[in-house]
Amino acid sequence: MLPEALDIAEVKSEMTEHPAEAPFVIESAKNSDGMLSLHSLPDELYAKRENFTISPEALESAIQASAFFVSGETFPELIGMGAADVYQPLAQNFYVYTQKENRQNSRDVTCHMTFTDGNGSILAECRDVRFRYGHEKDTVQTDDELIRLLRQLETNDIDQKAVLKQLMGEE
């Protein structure tokens, strides 16, 4: 179980700066075990988040930054997410602390993403986020599909695992 807050300065002190190729990332640092990235949503996107606790743009930014970290330079395919817990809505500026968990096989990498505010208060977690190298096809979902699925997830209208499978294009 994670503490209620993450000491951002301490985590950052054990890392070196490393630019992450992802939208809305304004700084990032990493070491061999983890990456800390600071994300900032533009005013117009933050204002249009439509009561989402995590907007689609914020989640996409976090996933892309995490994919870049776990893969090095090549973007792997997101193939699944074990669980997502949202404790508080994300702020306009937020940190994502990505930790590699293990390599399940030569093509899969698993990580844990922790979302915090500027003070390190933990706002959300995504566990068992799985990426795969060497994917053969891209999963394409429209923004409307993503928004519908995120709304169902937030309102607990359907099973979280079913929504996450749909978000990952597995159903």
Order of alpha helices (4+ residues) and beta strands (2+ residues): alpha-beta-beta-beta-alpha-alpha-beta-beta-beta-beta-alpha-alpha
